[in-house]
Amino acid sequence: MLSNPLVSELETLNVPQTKPPDFDRFWAETRYRCASVPLNVCGDNAAEVRDLTFDGLDGTPVHTWLILPPEAKRQKVPAVIHCHGANRSRGKPADFSVWTAAGCAVISPDYRLQRGITGSKTLFDGDGTSCRWTLNLNDLMNSYLYCTWTDFLRAVRLARETPEIDPRRIAVTGHSQGGGMALGLAALDPSAALCMADVPSSCWMERRILSRSGGGAGIADYLAAFPERAETVRRNLSYFDNINLAPQIGCPVLVSCGLRDMICPPECTYAACNKIGTEKEMVIYPQAGHEGGGAAHLARKVEFLRRHFLIKTEK
């Protein structure tokens, strides 16, 4: 692939994990809660483009698109769960035409309290207004991170329980914030049969805080304001750090990385992805920043999905 001394160094990066002793039990109990609390899906379940809500663990209605391709009228279809980037939303149905054209259903939920219409029944403190990651970060089970990660785990459940979707062919994908979530979902839910993570966040959070890259700057500010919370905050962040989750991924993974990315630096991406033990493909864009590979990489993702889900290419 790419002959570059920096890439060679990144490929050998081995960052120690930060897993607390109860890490596995915490996620096992969380997965049980996500599977057992009713989804309470609301909306038109007959349309091809469905404007739905499902309940988060706290009862928050999470707004999501569920879009079906024409093939779903004849057979079960694969699904792509889209995790959007920071300060964005679930988007518009037309945004996902590349996936429906490939014969895939799409599930695209909002993150809470970003630019979509999903609010939150969990009340968050105002201690970390410059960074949503810090909301209730001193209270793990009520933190913004816990609420949003469990929302997306329940989106995977929605895919499994949708009759038109083939539960053996569920892919997770996203950019930045969503790329980090895609890696996390692939680690935490074996229903994720494919993962496509673009310039992923939530990787090597200690480094992100130290370098003040992207959301790490907001966490650094938070720790400066509340130094007495440092130990608890770092422990709570570790549950959502993909350096701790990546070894659990069991499906094929496609990851993009911009070597000039100052938001999600390449060393953070590699720190997590070097711990993936399954089939993986790292695509490097040497001159790219946080935009990653753009349209060219999207085409690569479609080909990756077609190949692994055995979807025939139209001629």
ABEGO torsion letter per residue (X at the ends): XBBBAAAAAAAABBBBBABBAAAAAAAAAAAAAAAABBAGBBEBAABABBBBBBBBAAGBBBBBBBBBBAAAAABBBBBBBBBBBBGBBAEBAAAAAAAAAAGBBBBBBBBBGBABABBBABBBBAABAABAAABGAABAAABAAAAAAAAAAAAAAAAAABAABBAABBBBBEBEAAAAAAAAAAAABAABABBBBBGBBGBGAAAAAAAGBEAAAAAAAAAAABAAAAAAAAAAAAAABAAAAAAABABBBBBBBBAABAABBAAAAAAAAAABABBBBBBBBAABBAAEAEAAAAAAAAAAAAAAAGBBBBX
